[in-house]
C-alpha cells in the first residue's frame, strides 16, 4: 500500500460501524470516501451529517445485491480500497427472518467481490498492486466458547445462528476469491461493538433508551452470556490500520480485551445513569431489570485473541469497558434528538403496517 491519499469505498457507511469509520477517515486521514448504502431500517444519514458537506466525502444510495448499481459506483469512483461493511447484523432478526441475511450477507458479498475483481483487473501497475478488498466480519462465526479459551484466527468456524452462518459464508467467499483469483483481500473479525450512533435495538443503546423511558430492561436468561466489548472508535482505527498496512490474504481478529457478562454491562449502564441522570423517584435504574426467556441457540461466551493485530500492526484498544461505557451513556444523553427521531420513525412505520 502506498503512502498517498486513498479513495475508499465504504459499503454500509450509514450504519453504526460504517459511519464511525467514515467520520474517522474524514476527520483524521487524507483519504477520500464514497459511502454506498441502501439506507435500510438500521441506517441513517444523520450518523454522517457532521461530514456530509466535506469535499472528500460523497454518498451514493445503492444495494450491494444490485450488481449494476455496485458496478456503476465503482466505475465512477475508482476506489483504491473497498471496505465491505454492509450487512444484516441482528441475531434476533435472523432467527425471525433469515432470508434478508442470506441475500445481503451472502449474495451481496458475492456481488461486491465480483465487482471488485472486475475493477482490480482494470487497474495498471502501481494501482493494481495497491488495491485492497477489506471484508469486515464478526467473532460469531467461531461459535461459542466455554469458560476459558480465546478465538484466534485459526479457530475452526462453528456458526450457531442464521446471522453468524451468513457471515461465515461471506468470509469463505472472500477468502476463496483471494485464493482462486488472486484478489487482494483482507478479513477482520471483531467482537461486540458499542458506542455513539448505535441503532437502539442492540443491547447497550436499548438499555439506555428503555431506562430513560422508565420501561423494563430485558435481559436474556440470567444475563450470564459473556462478550468481549469493543468501543467502536477503537474498531475503526483497527480497520484503517488493516487496510493501510495489513498483509494481503491475512485475517485479523479485533477485540477490546474487555470480557464482561451481559448482566454486568446492564448494571454498569444503570449505575452510570443513576449518577448522570437520576430517576425522579430516587430509585436505581437497576430496579427496571427484567429477565426474559433466552433466545434459541444463544452462544454462551465470545472472547478474542487480538495478538496478531497487536504484534504485526501495533494496534491496541485505547478504551476500557468502563471508559467506553461512560462515553457512550453521555453521548446518548446529549443526543436525544438522534435516537428519539429513530424511535418516532419506527412507531410511525408500525402504524402504517411496515415492519421495522
VOBA-1610 file (N, C-alpha, C; in pm, whole numbers, padded with zeros to 5 digits, always signed):
BEGIN
Unk+00085-00119+00000Unk+00000+00000+00000Unk+00089+00124+00000Unk+00054+00222-00085Unk+00132+00344-00094Unk+00096+00439+00020Unk+00178+00546+00034Unk+00153+00645+00138Unk+00063+00759+00092Unk+00021+00757-00034Unk-00060+00867-00087Unk-00203+00857-00035Unk-00281+00967-00041Unk-00422+00960-00003Unk-00495+00857-00089Unk-00587+00784-00028Unk-00657+00676-00094Unk-00802+00713-00121Unk-00858+00648-00221Unk-01001+00658-00248Unk-01066+00531-00191Unk-01150+00549-00091Unk-01204+00437-00014Unk-01356+00430-00031Unk-01404+00319-00082Unk-01547+00296-00093Unk-01590+00216+00029Unk-01684+00270+00105Unk-01734+00205+00226Unk-01877+00160+00200Unk-01901+00029+00197Unk-02040-00018+00190Unk-02098-00017+00331Unk-02226+00018+00340Unk-02288+00026+00473Unk-02240+00144+00553Unk-02204+00251+00486Unk-02146+00366+00555Unk-02244+00451+00632Unk-02374+00422+00623Unk-02472+00491+00706Unk-02512+00408+00827Unk-02449+00292+00843Unk-02472+00209+00960Unk-02382+00248+01074Unk-02387+00171+01179Unk-02316+00204+01303Unk-02164+00207+01284Unk-02104+00095+01245Unk-01959+00090+01231Unk-01915+00166+01107Unk-01990+00152+00998Unk-01952+00221+00875Unk-01948+00372+00891Unk-02047+00428+00960Unk-02048+00574+00979Unk-01933+00618+01069Unk-01901+00535+01170Unk-01787+00569+01257Unk-01657+00567+01177Unk-01644+00470+01086Unk-01525+00465+01001Unk-01517+00589+00913Unk-01629+00629+00854Unk-01628+00746+00767Unk-01594+00872+00845Unk-01653+00890+00961Unk-01620+01009+01041Unk-01472+01010+01076Unk-01415+00894+01107Unk-01273+00885+01137Unk-01189+00919+01015Unk-01221+00862+00900Unk-01140+00885+00781Unk-01145+01030+00735Unk-01261+01091+00741Unk-01271+01231+00700Unk-01203+01322+00803Unk-01214+01288+00930Unk-01159+01374+01034Unk-01012+01355+01062Unk-00959+01235+01039Unk-00824+01204+01084Unk-00734+01141+00977Unk-00771+01154+00852Unk-00688+01100+00745Unk-00701+01189+00622Unk-00614+01171+00522Unk-00627+01248+00399Unk-00714+01178+00295Unk-00775+01065+00331Unk-00841+00981+00233Unk-00975+01040+00185Unk-01013+01002+00064Unk-01141+01039+00005Unk-01236+00921+00022Unk-01364+00949+00052Unk-01456+00842+00088Unk-01584+00849+00006Unk-01627+00733-00046Unk-01760+00718-00104Unk-01841+00626-00013Unk-01951+00674+00035Unk-02044+00599+00119Unk-02150+00537+00029Unk-02153+00404+00021Unk-02250+00331-00060Unk-02343+00256+00034Unk-02468+00298+00044Unk-02558+00242+00143Unk-02701+00240+00090Unk-02772+00133+00120Unk-02912+00117+00077Unk-03008+00197+00164Unk-02964+00235+00283Unk-03047+00306+00381Unk-03165+00219+00425Unk-03133+00101+00475Unk-03235+00015+00534Unk-03269+00067+00674Unk-03351-00008+00748Unk-03406+00042+00874Unk-03300+00084+00975Unk-03183+00017+00976Unk-03081+00045+01078Unk-02979+00149+01033Unk-02999+00208+00917Unk-02905+00307+00864Unk-02968+00445+00865Unk-02888+00545+00890Unk-02937+00683+00886Unk-02824+00776+00846Unk-02853+00866+00756Unk-02753+00963+00714Unk-02724+01064+00825Unk-02807+01066+00928Unk-02778+01151+01043Unk-02647+01114+01110Unk-02604+00988+01092Unk-02479+00943+01154Unk-02356+01000+01085Unk-02372+01049+00964Unk-02258+01109+00892Unk-02286+01256+00859Unk-02384+01313+00927Unk-02421+01452+00900Unk-02303+01547+00923Unk-02217+01515+01020Unk-02105+01605+01052Unk-02003+01615+00940Unk-02002+01519+00846Unk-01904+01522+00737Unk-01971+01534+00601Unk-02104+01548+00599Unk-02180+01539+00474Unk-02138+01644+00371Unk-02094+01761+00416Unk-02056+01867+00323Unk-01907+01873+00296Unk-01832+01778+00349Unk-01686+01779+00332Unk-01650+01745+00187Unk-01551+01814+00129Unk-01517+01789-00012Unk-01460+01650-00039Unk-01413+01580+00065Unk-01359+01444+00044Unk-01463+01336+00068Unk-01589+01374+00086Unk-01695+01278+00113Unk-01804+01287+00007Unk-01855+01172-00033Unk-01974+01170-00118Unk-02058+01047-00083Unk-02186+01052-00121Unk-02280+00944-00087Unk-02352+00898-00213Unk-02367+00766-00226Unk-02449+00706-00331Unk-02543+00606-00264Unk-02671+00620-00288Unk-02766+00522-00236Unk-02771+00402-00329Unk-02744+00285-00275Unk-02744+00166-00357Unk-02742+00039-00274Unk-02779-00071-00336Unk-02791-00202-00272Unk-02673-00288-00314Unk-02604-00351-00219Unk-02490-00436-00254Unk-02533-00559-00333Unk-02661-00592-00333Unk-02710-00704-00414Unk-02739-00664-00559Unk-02733-00537-00589Unk-02763-00485-00722Unk-02631-00468-00798Unk-02599-00564-00884Unk-02468-00563-00949Unk-02448-00441-01038Unk-02556-00391-01097Unk-02542-00274-01184Unk-02513-00147-01102Unk-02582-00132-00989Unk-02557-00017-00902Unk-02416-00023-00844Unk-02372-00141-00804Unk-02238-00157-00749Unk-02133-00124-00854Unk-02148-00181-00974Unk-02051-00156-01081Unk-02046-00009-01119Unk-02163+00055-01122Unk-02168+00197-01157Unk-02093+00282-01054Unk-02113+00253-00926Unk-02045+00329-00821Unk-01894+00308-00826Unk-01852+00183-00847Unk-01709+00154-00852Unk-01645+00218-00975Unk-01711+00209-01088Unk-01654+00265-01211Unk-01643+00417-01204Unk-01737+00480-01137Unk-01733+00626-01125Unk-01629+00673-01024Unk-01615+00599-00914Unk-01528+00642-00804Unk-01385+00592-00819Unk-01366+00475-00880Unk-01234+00415-00900Unk-01158+00400-00768Unk-01211+00321-00675Unk-01150+00313-00542Unk-01016+00240-00539Unk-00933+00279-00443Unk-00810+00205-00410Unk-00839+00096-00308Unk-00944+00118-00228Unk-00983+00025-00121Unk-01135+00015-00120Unk-01185-00106-00107Unk-01327-00127-00077Unk-01335-00189+00061Unk-01401-00121+00152Unk-01425-00177+00286Unk-01572-00218+00291Unk-01594-00348+00303Unk-01729-00403+00290Unk-01789-00427+00428Unk-01873-00332+00470Unk-01940-00339+00600Unk-02089-00365+00589Unk-02147-00346+00471Unk-02292-00361+00457Unk-02334-00502+00493Unk-02425-00513+00588Unk-02470-00645+00634Unk-02594-00631+00720Unk-02677-00735+00718Unk-02779-00752+00822Unk-02706-00811+00942Unk-02730-00755+01061Unk-02641-00791+01172Unk-02709-00828+01303Unk-02841-00826+01310Unk-02905-00851+01438Unk-02947-00997+01449Unk-02892-01069+01545Unk-02916-01213+01558Unk-03064-01244+01573Unk-03135-01170+01657Unk-03278-01197+01678Unk-03355-01188+01547Unk-03325-01086+01467Unk-03393-01070+01339Unk-03360-01187+01246Unk-03238-01240+01254Unk-03200-01351+01166Unk-03277-01478+01201Unk-03317-01490+01327Unk-03397-01607+01369Unk-03540-01592+01319Unk-03593-01471+01327Unk-03731-01447+01283Unk-03744-01443+01131Unk-03639-01396+01061Unk-03646-01383+00915Unk-03510-01397+00851Unk-03464-01520+00826Unk-03328-01542+00774Unk-03305-01491+00632Unk-03411-01478+00553Unk-03394-01450+00410Unk-03311-01325+00383Unk-03340-01217+00453Unk-03266-01093+00431Unk-03118-01110+00460Unk-03085-01196+00555Unk-02945-01219+00591Unk-02873-01298+00482Unk-02942-01395+00423Unk-02882-01470+00313Unk-02860-01378+00193Unk-02958-01297+00163Unk-02947-01208+00047Unk-02837-01105+00066Unk-02842-01029+00173Unk-02745-00920+00192Unk-02606-00973+00222Unk-02596-01066+00316Unk-02465-01107+00365Unk-02393-01203+00272Unk-02467-01290+00204Unk-02404-01384+00111Unk-02409-01334-00033Unk-02528-01310-00084Unk-02539-01264-00223Unk-02473-01128-00239Unk-02496-01039-00143Unk-02434-00906-00151Unk-02283-00911-00151Unk-02226-00998-00069Unk-02081-01011-00068Unk-02029-01068-00199Unk-02101-01166-00255Unk-02062-01220-00387Unk-02062-01111-00493Unk-02168-01029-00495Unk-02175-00920-00593Unk-02057-00825-00574Unk-02025-00793-00449Unk-01916-00699-00422Unk-01780-00753-00465Unk-01751-00880-00436Unk-01619-00931-00472Unk-01604-00951-00622Unk-01713-00982-00690Unk-01706-00993-00835Unk-01682-00854-00898Unk-01754-00754-00848Unk-01733-00618-00898Unk-01592-00569-00865Unk-01546-00603-00744Unk-01410-00564-00706Unk-01306-00631-00796Unk-01331-00758-00831Unk-01238-00830-00919Unk-01233-00766-01057Unk-01348-00729-01110Unk-01350-00662-01241Unk-01274-00531-01235Unk-01296-00455-01128Unk-01228-00326-01113Unk-01077-00346-01099Unk-01036-00438-01016Unk-00894-00465-00992Unk-00822-00504-01120Unk-00889-00586-01204Unk-00827-00629-01329Unk-00815-00516-01430Unk-00891-00408-01408Unk-00883-00293-01499Unk-00771-00197-01462Unk-00710-00218-01345Unk-00606-00127-01297Unk-00470-00166-01353Unk-00381-00069-01357Unk-00247-00092-01409Unk-00144-00080-01297Unk-00040-00161-01305Unk+00081-00145-01226Unk+00062-00113-01081Unk+00104+00007-01043Unk+00103+00050-00903Unk-00038+00052-00846Unk-00137+00093-00927Unk-00275+00097-00880Unk-00325-00042-00845Unk-00297-00138-00932Unk-00340-00276-00907Unk-00272-00333-00783Unk-00143-00302-00767Unk-00069-00352-00651Unk-00120-00292-00521Unk-00174-00170-00527Unk-00220-00101-00406Unk-00363-00137-00368Unk-00439-00196-00461Unk-00581-00219-00436Unk-00603-00323-00326Unk-00708-00301-00243Unk-00745-00396-00139Unk-00897-00409-00132Unk-00944-00532-00109Unk-01084-00556-00073Unk-01084-00603+00071Unk-01141-00522+00159Unk-01140-00549+00303Unk-01280-00586+00348Unk-01295-00710+00391Unk-01424-00763+00436Unk-01429-00761+00589Unk-01532-00696+00643Unk-01544-00682+00789Unk-01647-00781+00839Unk-01606-00866+00933Unk-01691-00974+00981Unk-01696-00975+01133Unk-01738-01087+01189Unk-01770-01096+01332Unk-01704-01216+01397Unk-01687-01209+01528Unk-01635-01325+01602Unk-01738-01435+01615Unk-01865-01405+01584Unk-01969-01506+01598Unk-01954-01623+01500Unk-01873-01605+01396Unk-01850-01716+01302Unk-01781-01833+01371Unk-01713-01808+01482Unk-01636-01912+01550Unk-01722-01997+01644Unk-01847-01958+01667Unk-01932-02035+01756Unk-01928-01985+01899Unk-01923-02076+01994Unk-01930-02041+02135Unk-01814-02104+02211Unk-01761-02028+02307Unk-01653-02076+02392Unk-01707-02126+02525Unk-01629-02213+02590Unk-01656-02250+02728Unk-01602-02143+02821Unk-01584-02176+02948Unk-01540-02076+03045Unk-01399-02021+03017Unk-01317-02094+02942Unk-01181-02050+02914Unk-01156-02054+02764Unk-01041-01999+02725Unk-01001-02001+02585Unk-01037-01874+02512Unk-00977-01855+02395Unk-00997-01736+02313Unk-01011-01777+02167Unk-01085-01698+02090Unk-01091-01717+01946Unk-00963-01659+01884Unk-00892-01740+01807Unk-00779-01690+01728Unk-00816-01701+01580Unk-00729-01650+01495Unk-00755-01655+01352Unk-00757-01797+01297Unk-00704-01893+01372Unk-00704-02033+01329Unk-00816-02116+01392Unk-00903-02053+01471Unk-01015-02124+01532Unk-01111-02173+01422Unk-01150-02301+01424Unk-01245-02351+01323Unk-01379-02277+01331Unk-01440-02259+01217Unk-01571-02193+01213Unk-01678-02289+01266Unk-01772-02233+01344Unk-01880-02312+01401Unk-02000-02221+01428Unk-02055-02158+01323Unk-02163-02061+01344Unk-02288-02129+01398Unk-02362-02055+01486Unk-02476-02114+01556Unk-02610-02047+01524Unk-02611-01937+01450Unk-02735-01866+01417Unk-02738-01838+01268Unk-02856-01809+01212Unk-02859-01770+01071Unk-02769-01651+01041Unk-02764-01555+01133Unk-02673-01441+01113Unk-02528-01485+01103Unk-02480-01559+01202Unk-02338-01597+01202Unk-02307-01693+01087Unk-02404-01777+01048Unk-02382-01865+00934Unk-02367-01785+00805Unk-02448-01681+00791Unk-02438-01598+00670Unk-02305-01522+00666Unk-02258-01478+00781Unk-02128-01410+00786Unk-02014-01507+00764Unk-02025-01628+00818Unk-01922-01730+00792Unk-01913-01759+00643Unk-02030-01773+00578Unk-02031-01797+00435Unk-01967-01684+00357Unk-01992-01561+00398Unk-01933-01447+00327Unk-01782-01443+00347Unk-01736-01478+00467Unk-01591-01488+00490Unk-01528-01588+00394Unk-01592-01705+00381Unk-01539-01810+00294Unk-01536-01765+00148Unk-01639-01693+00105Unk-01640-01641-00032Unk-01521-01548-00056Unk-01500-01455+00035Unk-01391-01358+00018Unk-01257-01430+00016Unk-01240-01524+00107Unk-01113-01598+00114Unk-01092-01680-00014Unk-01199-01740-00065Unk-01189-01819-00188Unk-01153-01732-00308Unk-01210-01613-00316Unk-01177-01522-00427Unk-01030-01477-00419Unk-00978-01469-00297Unk-00837-01439-00283Unk-00750-01554-00331Unk-00783-01676-00291Unk-00703-01792-00329Unk-00718-01826-00478Unk-00841-01824-00528Unk-00866-01870-00664Unk-00828-01766-00768Unk-00865-01641-00745Unk-00847-01537-00846Unk-00735-01440-00814Unk-00676-01452-00696Unk-00569-01360-00659Unk-00616-01224-00614Unk-00748-01207-00593Unk-00798-01078-00546Unk-00730-01043-00415Unk-00674-00923-00403Unk-00603-00885-00279Unk-00700-00854-00166Unk-00728-00956-00086Unk-00832-00945+00017Unk-00771-00937+00156Unk-00849-00878+00245Unk-00821-00874+00389Unk-00952-00903+00461Unk-00946-00973+00574Unk-01065-01001+00654Unk-01036-00964+00799Unk-01133-00898+00861Unk-01124-00875+01006Unk-01249-00930+01072Unk-01230-00995+01186Unk-01341-01047+01267Unk-01338-00978+01401Unk-01444-00905+01431Unk-01444-00821+01552Unk-01536-00877+01659Unk-01513-00832+01781Unk-01602-00865+01892Unk-01716-00763+01899Unk-01794-00765+02007Unk-01914-00681+02016Unk-01880-00533+02022Unk-01928-00458+01923Unk-01906-00314+01918Unk-02013-00239+01998Unk-01976-00123+02049Unk-02071-00033+02114Unk-02015+00108+02103Unk-02101+00207+02125Unk-02057+00345+02120Unk-02163+00435+02060Unk-02130+00560+02027Unk-02226+00655+01971Unk-02285+00608+01840Unk-02409+00648+01815Unk-02481+00624+01689Unk-02518+00478+01668Unk-02518+00394+01773Unk-02560+00256+01754Unk-02713+00248+01755Unk-02768+00172+01661Unk-02913+00162+01647Unk-02974+00107+01775Unk-03088+00163+01819Unk-03141+00132+01952Unk-03193-00009+01974Unk-03178-00103+01879Unk-03220-00240+01906Unk-03110-00324+01971Unk-02983-00278+01966Unk-02874-00353+02025Unk-02870-00330+02176Unk-02805-00421+02249Unk-02818-00426+02395Unk-02791-00292+02463Unk-02678-00230+02437Unk-02638-00112+02514Unk-02730+00007+02488Unk-02752+00048+02363Unk-02847+00159+02345Unk-02989+00124+02386Unk-03027-00003+02370Unk-03161-00045+02412Unk-03180-00024+02562Unk-03080-00064+02639Unk-03088-00046+02784Unk-03096+00102+02820Unk-03012+00183+02758Unk-03012+00327+02789Unk-03148+00390+02757Unk-03199+00362+02637Unk-03324+00423+02592Unk-03442+00377+02678Unk-03449+00246+02706Unk-03560+00195+02786Unk-03550+00241+02932Unk-03428+00252+02982Unk-03412+00302+03119Unk-03467+00443+03131Unk-03431+00529+03037Unk-03476+00668+03042Unk-03627+00679+03024Unk-03686+00581+02953Unk-03831+00582+02931Unk-03907+00519+03047Unk-03834+00465+03147Unk-03900+00401+03259Unk-03955+00264+03228Unk-03905+00201+03123Unk-03955+00071+03080Unk-03868-00042+03136Unk-03919-00166+03136Unk-03836-00280+03178Unk-03713-00295+03089Unk-03603-00339+03150Unk-03477-00360+03078Unk-03462-00510+03055Unk-03495-00561+02934Unk-03497-00705+02912Unk-03356-00764+02905Unk-03334-00869+02983Unk-03206-00940+02984Unk-03234-01087+02960Unk-03172-01144+02857Unk-03196-01284+02823Unk-03145-01377+02933Unk-03227-01479+02966Unk-03187-01577+03065Unk-03153-01512+03197Unk-03033-01543+03246Unk-02983-01480+03369Unk-02877-01374+03338Unk-02859-01345+03209Unk-02759-01244+03172Unk-02616-01291+03188Unk-02597-01422+03188Unk-02462-01476+03213Unk-02377-01488+03087Unk-02435-01460+02970Unk-02357-01467+02846Unk-02244-01364+02849Unk-02125-01408+02812Unk-02006-01323+02820Unk-01968-01275+02679Unk-01940-01145+02668Unk-01897-01087+02542Unk-01772-01003+02565Unk-01692-00990+02460Unk-01575-00902+02463Unk-01618-00770+02399Unk-01619-00663+02477Unk-01676-00535+02433Unk-01570-00444+02373Unk-01597-00398+02251Unk-01503-00320+02171Unk-01565-00184+02138Unk-01502-00077+02187Unk-01552+00058+02158Unk-01535+00086+02009Unk-01639+00139+01946Unk-01641+00149+01800Unk-01527+00235+01745Unk-01485+00339+01818Unk-01374+00421+01769Unk-01243+00344+01768Unk-01226+00254+01865Unk-01109+00165+01862Unk-01117+00072+01741Unk-01236+00022+01713Unk-01252-00069+01600Unk-01216-00003+01467Unk-01265+00119+01445Unk-01239+00181+01315Unk-01092+00219+01299Unk-01024+00246+01409Unk-00878+00265+01399Unk-00812+00135+01353Unk-00863+00023+01403Unk-00810-00106+01361Unk-00837-00131+01213Unk-00957-00100+01168Unk-00990-00120+01027Unk-00897-00040+00937Unk-00878+00085+00970Unk-00786+00167+00889Unk-00645+00110+00892Unk-00599+00067+01006Unk-00467+00008+01018Unk-00453-00114+00929Unk-00557-00196+00924Unk-00552-00320+00845Unk-00550-00290+00696Unk-00639-00203+00648Unk-00637-00183+00502Unk-00520-00096+00456Unk-00460-00022+00546Unk-00340+00053+00509Unk-00213-00032+00516Unk-00205-00124+00615Unk-00078-00192+00638Unk-00087-00344+00652Unk-00207-00400+00649Unk-00222-00544+00667Unk-00168-00623+00549Unk-00132-00748+00574Unk-00079-00837+00471Unk-00192-00895+00388Unk-00178-00892+00257Unk-00279-00947+00168Unk-00308-01092+00205Unk-00436-01127+00206Unk-00478-01262+00237Unk-00488-01293+00385Unk-00454-01197+00468Unk-00447-01218+00612Unk-00582-01191+00678Unk-00611-01267+00783Unk-00724-01238+00870Unk-00672-01182+01002Unk-00739-01079+01052Unk-00701-01018+01180Unk-00824-01014+01271Unk-00811-01071+01390Unk-00915-01059+01492Unk-00898-00928+01568Unk-01010-00860+01588Unk-01008-00729+01656Unk-01097-00739+01780Unk-01036-00726+01898Unk-01111-00736+02022Unk-01079-00622+02116Unk-01166-00602+02214Unk-01149-00491+02308Unk-01075-00527+02435Unk-01043-00656+02454Unk-00981-00703+02579Unk-01068-00667+02699Unk-01201-00675+02681Unk-01295-00634+02785Unk-01409-00735+02795Unk-01380-00852+02849Unk-01484-00953+02866Unk-01573-00919+02986Unk-01703-00920+02963Unk-01798-00897+03072Unk-01927-00974+03045Unk-01992-01030+03149Unk-02125-01088+03131Unk-02226-00977+03098Unk-02328-01012+03024Unk-02428-00913+02985Unk-02492-00844+03106Unk-02520-00920+03212Unk-02585-00860+03327Unk-02495-00757+03393Unk-02364-00780+03390Unk-02272-00682+03448Unk-02272-00553+03366Unk-02280-00567+03233Unk-02287-00449+03146Unk-02416-00370+03175Unk-02527-00441+03187Unk-02654-00373+03214Unk-02648-00300+03348Unk-02594-00364+03450Unk-02585-00299+03582Unk-02487-00181+03577Unk-02381-00191+03498Unk-02287-00080+03483Unk-02356+00040+03419Unk-02435+00015+03315Unk-02508+00123+03250Unk-02606+00188+03346Unk-02674+00105+03425Unk-02769+00160+03523Unk-02698+00249+03625Unk-02580+00206+03670Unk-02506+00285+03768Unk-02461+00418+03710Unk-02418+00417+03584Unk-02377+00543+03519Unk-02497+00636+03506Unk-02612+00581+03464Unk-02733+00663+03453Unk-02779+00713+03589Unk-02765+00631+03692Unk-02801+00677+03828Unk-02722+00803+03864Unk-02599+00808+03821Unk-02512+00922+03854Unk-02537+01042+03764Unk-02556+01018+03635Unk-02566+01128+03539Unk-02708+01179+03519Unk-02807+01091+03531Unk-02947+01129+03507Unk-03036+01053+03605Unk-03032+01089+03735Unk-03104+01012+03837Unk-03255+01006+03810Unk-03313+00893+03846Unk-03458+00880+03837Unk-03526+00979+03932Unk-03642+01025+03892Unk-03712+01123+03973Unk-03754+01071+04109Unk-03774+00937+04119Unk-03819+00882+04247Unk-03703+00840+04336Unk-03579+00864+04289Unk-03461+00833+04369Unk-03419+00688+04366Unk-03496+00602+04301Unk-03461+00461+04290Unk-03354+00442+04183Unk-03297+00322+04179Unk-03195+00290+04078Unk-03261+00237+03951Unk-03200+00269+03838Unk-03247+00212+03712Unk-03236+00060+03713Unk-03148+00005+03795Unk-03134-00141+03804Unk-03264-00207+03849Unk-03353-00132+03915Unk-03482-00189+03956Unk-03568-00224+03835Unk-03533-00169+03717Unk-03612-00194+03597Unk-03567-00321+03523Unk-03459-00386+03568Unk-03409-00506+03501Unk-03515-00616+03508Unk-03541-00677+03391Unk-03640-00784+03382Unk-03579-00900+03303Unk-03563-01014+03367Unk-03507-01131+03299Unk-03616-01196+03214Unk-03580-01225+03088Unk-03678-01280+02993Unk-03626-01412+02938Unk-03714-01489+02876Unk-03678-01619+02819Unk-03564-01603+02720Unk-03462-01687+02732Unk-03345-01677+02646Unk-03383-01708+02502Unk-03309-01650+02407Unk-03336-01676+02266Unk-03279-01813+02227Unk-03329-01872+02119Unk-03281-02004+02077Unk-03132-02002+02040Unk-03059-02103+02087Unk-02920-02119+02047Unk-02827-02006+02089Unk-02857-01942+02200Unk-02778-01826+02243Unk-02636-01869+02284Unk-02535-01821+02213Unk-02396-01857+02245Unk-02359-01804+02383Unk-02283-01885+02457Unk-02255-01850+02597Unk-02140-01751+02611Unk-02035-01768+02534Unk-01919-01680+02555Unk-01842-01660+02426Unk-01804-01533+02402Unk-01710-01497+02296Unk-01592-01426+02360Unk-01473-01452+02311Unk-01354-01380+02359Unk-01248-01385+02250Unk-01187-01272+02223Unk-01095-01257+02110Unk-00949-01257+02155Unk-00868-01330+02082Unk-00722-01317+02092Unk-00679-01221+01982Unk-00644-01100+02020Unk-00607-00996+01923Unk-00456-00978+01915Unk-00381-01083+01946Unk-00235-01069+01949Unk-00177-01047+01810Unk-00239-01103+01705Unk-00183-01086+01570Unk-00185-00939+01527Unk-00297-00872+01543Unk-00303-00732+01500Unk-00215-00645+01589Unk-00201-00684+01715Unk-00111-00609+01805Unk+00034-00627+01763Unk+00075-00749+01739Unk+00216-00777+01711Unk+00257-00738+01569Unk+00167-00756+01472Unk+00202-00726+01333Unk+00179-00581+01295Unk+00075-00520+01351Unk+00034-00386+01307Unk+00033-00284+01419Unk+00070-00325+01539Unk+00086-00233+01652Unk-00045-00163+01689Unk-00157-00237+01679Unk-00286-00181+01721Unk-00326-00241+01854Unk-00372-00154+01945Unk-00433-00198+02071Unk-00551-00106+02099Unk-00655-00156+02168Unk-00767-00069+02202Unk-00726+00036+02304Unk-00782+00155+02288Unk-00749+00264+02381Unk-00846+00269+02499Unk-00969+00221+02478Unk-01072+00235+02581Unk-01089+00108+02664Unk-01105+00125+02793Unk-01153+00017+02879Unk-01304+00011+02868Unk-01364-00096+02916Unk-01509-00103+02912Unk-01570+00006+02999Unk-01504+00042+03107Unk-01556+00148+03195Unk-01554+00284+03125Unk-01441+00318+03063Unk-01433+00449+02998Unk-01523+00454+02875Unk-01531+00345+02802Unk-01615+00342+02683Unk-01763+00351+02716Unk-01806+00281+02819Unk-01947+00287+02858Unk-01984+00426+02909Unk-01894+00487+02981Unk-01918+00624+03029Unk-01938+00719+02911Unk-01849+00712+02813Unk-01862+00797+02694Unk-01992+00770+02621Unk-02029+00642+02612Unk-02149+00605+02538Unk-02275+00658+02605Unk-02287+00641+02735Unk-02405+00691+02805Unk-02414+00843+02792Unk-02302+00912+02810Unk-02303+01057+02796Unk-02349+01098+02656Unk-02303+01025+02554Unk-02341+01060+02417Unk-02492+01046+02398Unk-02551+00936+02446Unk-02694+00918+02429Unk-02775+01020+02508Unk-02724+01062+02622Unk-02793+01167+02698Unk-02786+01301+02625Unk-02676+01327+02557Unk-02656+01455+02490Unk-02711+01459+02348Unk-02752+01344+02295Unk-02800+01338+02157Unk-02936+01269+02150Unk-03027+01313+02235Unk-03159+01252+02240Unk-03233+01267+02107Unk-03213+01381+02040Unk-03286+01405+01915Unk-03255+01297+01812Unk-03131+01245+01813Unk-03092+01144+01714Unk-03173+01016+01735Unk-03172+00963+01857Unk-03240+00835+01878Unk-03390+00851+01896Unk-03435+00964+01946Unk-03579+00985+01956Unk-03641+00992+01817Unk-03568+01051+01721Unk-03616+01055+01583Unk-03629+00916+01523Unk-03531+00830+01553Unk-03537+00692+01503Unk-03655+00618+01563Unk-03676+00633+01693Unk-03788+00565+01758Unk-03922+00616+01705Unk-03930+00744+01679Unk-04055+00800+01625Unk-04083+00745+01485Unk-03977+00731+01404Unk-03994+00675+01270Unk-04041+00531+01276Unk-03987+00453+01371Unk-04028+00313+01384Unk-04174+00303+01427Unk-04216+00388+01519Unk-04354+00386+01563Unk-04449+00422+01449Unk-04409+00522+01369Unk-04491+00563+01255Unk-04499+00450+01152Unk-04388+00381+01131Unk-04387+00270+01036Unk-04478+00157+01082Unk-04474+00128+01213Unk-04562+00024+01266Unk-04710+00060+01244Unk-04743+00188+01265Unk-04881+00229+01245Unk-04923+00214+01100Unk-04827+00228+01008Unk-04856+00210+00867Unk-04848+00064+00824Unk-04813-00024+00921Unk-04805-00166+00889Unk-04678-00207+00821Unk-04569-00126+00836Unk-04441-00156+00774Unk-04350-00215+00880Unk-04294-00333+00855Unk-04203-00399+00951Unk-04076-00318+00964Unk-04031-00301+01090Unk-03906-00228+01116Unk-03818-00310+01206
//
